[in-house]
């Protein structure tokens, strides 16, 4: 009996070690994104040694209904981010999945699960739900970092986020930080995306909920980079390979798209690909400079039409830089007055209700409120930073009269944004949360506060 037990233990140990060795062929992931009613996408990056990758998945309640889908793209490259589509799924159903590499299942030390959306339209009230969001994730790599105090802070914030219940997560830009050694070459851009996405502490969080993202300057290229960046096409390709958005711009340009959940539409915009340099004058001969673009003509046309098409209770325009803060002397759509005024006039003329802005970049969090003639006030919810250095407000922003009370957060943080209530009485609530899960600030708005007055 002892020999049999020893043999079983030995086989079990060998199998366990073999599975663990297999996991070394995964550089980062897996995680699920772009989860819809009957489809989902699985993302991971594998080593150049891998010859075959597959996903096995089944409903949690019916594990015997297992399906295997093989990756049919190229492998063997130095950088191998891959996406595997899962189609024909059941509505509102939890699925477990696992990765199979070269014919052998891979064990990872976190749960790999996702739940498809529910078909509530025309059948039941809009669901209550929440998502997490924030920006500016810097992971130290001393050999390439600037001298002095490390810029990256406590990355355990991602452990807290992994343990915070939410339906999905939205990266608000600067999702990784390219250095001088990165943005001077296409290889460097690939390296930074691969290196930072592979951080061990990120993996449980990425797998905990579907992930969506925009970019800002640091995950696009150099600091404050815009349309003149020489590798912008390659950067766009890399960003699309390391994220799982529904789409990436139109006609091969930009990364903008829309994500819908419940009665909320999020317009994920691109504030880099079409963006003019900040140094261009805001005005010419006393008039807004028509040649200074923030979103660009193509994207602005898409955004206007997408807002008109939307019937969502809350229409959230997501962008990397702040939009409406009158006292922001840094990057802000206010400094692109032709497009800024064009967008605000469009909202007024078309009587579009329910619009708010969700932004990152500033390395502190706050909610800015700006009144406007002929319409409800506009709000800009800024969430930053995850791990990058904190930048405290100064100068004229110290006592910004446009800042909502008790919303300024000047430490590492993320936000949980929740939607609840019955029809015509929906409420959007924002909680700013610290590294250990402590509440740092709170703000809310009712849907009827974002309506057009008759």
GIWO-V144071 format. One record per backbone hydrogen bond with DSSP energy under -0.5 kcal/mol. CO is the residue of the C=O (numbers start at 1). NH is the residue of the N-H. If there is no record, write none. Layout:
CO;NH / CO;NH
This chain:
1;5 / 2;6 / 3;7 / 4;8 / 5;9 / 6;10 / 7;11 / 8;12 / 9;13 / 10;14 / 11;15 / 12;16 / 13;17 / 14;18 / 15;19 / 16;20 / 17;21 / 18;22 / 19;23 / 19;107 / 20;24 / 21;24 / 22;25 / 23;26 / 25;27 / 25;47 / 28;45 / 31;43 / 33;41 / 34;36 / 36;117 / 38;89 / 39;36 / 40;86 / 41;33 / 42;84 / 43;30 / 43;31 / 44;82 / 45;27 / 45;28 / 47;50 / 52;102 / 53;71 / 54;100 / 55;69 / 56;98 / 57;67 / 58;96 / 59;62 / 62;65 / 64;66 / 67;57 / 69;55 / 80;46 / 82;44 / 84;42 / 85;87 / 86;40 / 90;93 / 93;116 / 94;60 / 95;114 / 96;58 / 98;56 / 99;106 / 100;54 / 100;102 / 101;104 / 104;101 / 108;110 / 111;113 / 112;97 / 114;95 / 117;92 / 118;120 / 120;123 / 120;124 / 129;419 / 130;167 / 130;168 / 131;417 / 132;170 / 133;415 / 134;172 / 135;385 / 135;386 / 136;138 / 136;386 / 136;387 / 136;388 / 137;139 / 138;140 / 141;144 / 141;145 / 153;155 / 154;157 / 155;158 / 156;159 / 156;160 / 157;161 / 158;162 / 159;163 / 161;164 / 163;165 / 167;210 / 168;132 / 169;212 / 170;134 / 171;214 / 173;136 / 174;137 / 176;178 / 179;182 / 179;183 / 180;184 / 182;185 / 185;189 / 186;190 / 187;191 / 188;192 / 189;193 / 190;194 / 191;195 / 192;196 / 193;197 / 194;198 / 196;199 / 199;202 / 199;203 / 200;203 / 200;204 / 202;206 / 203;207 / 204;208 / 205;208 / 205;209 / 206;209 / 207;113 / 210;169 / 212;171 / 214;173 / 215;271 / 216;220 / 217;220 / 217;221 / 218;178 / 222;225 / 226;229 / 229;232 / 231;235 / 232;236 / 233;237 / 234;238 / 235;239 / 236;240 / 237;241 / 238;242 / 240;243 / 250;253 / 253;250 / 256;249 / 257;268 / 259;266 / 261;264 / 263;313 / 263;314 / 264;261 / 265;267 / 265;316 / 266;259 / 266;268 / 267;269 / 267;318 / 268;257 / 269;271 / 272;275 / 275;227 / 277;280 / 282;289 / 284;287 / 287;284 / 288;290 / 289;292 / 291;293 / 293;276 / 296;300 / 297;301 / 298;302 / 299;303 / 300;304 / 301;305 / 302;306 / 303;307 / 304;308 / 305;309 / 306;310 / 314;265 / 314;316 / 315;317 / 315;356 / 316;267 / 316;318 / 317;358 / 318;269 / 319;360 / 320;360 / 322;333 / 324;326 / 325;328 / 327;329 / 331;322 / 332;335 / 333;336 / 336;340 / 337;341 / 338;342 / 339;343 / 340;344 / 341;345 / 342;346 / 343;347 / 344;348 / 345;349 / 346;350 / 347;352 / 348;351 / 351;353 / 354;315 / 356;317 / 357;381 / 358;319 / 359;383 / 360;362 / 363;391 / 365;409 / 366;382 / 367;404 / 368;380 / 370;378 / 372;375 / 375;372 / 378;370 / 379;357 / 379;381 / 380;368 / 380;382 / 381;359 / 382;366 / 385;413 / 387;153 / 390;392 / 394;397 / 395;398 / 397;400 / 400;403 / 402;369 / 404;407 / 406;442 / 409;365 / 414;433 / 415;133 / 415;417 / 416;418 / 416;431 / 417;131 / 418;429 / 419;129 / 420;427 / 422;425 / 426;447 / 427;420 / 427;429 / 428;445 / 429;418 / 430;443 / 431;416 / 431;433 / 432;440 / 432;441 / 433;414 / 434;437 / 438;434 / 441;432 / 443;430 / 445;428 / 446;449 / 447;450 / 448;451 / 450;354
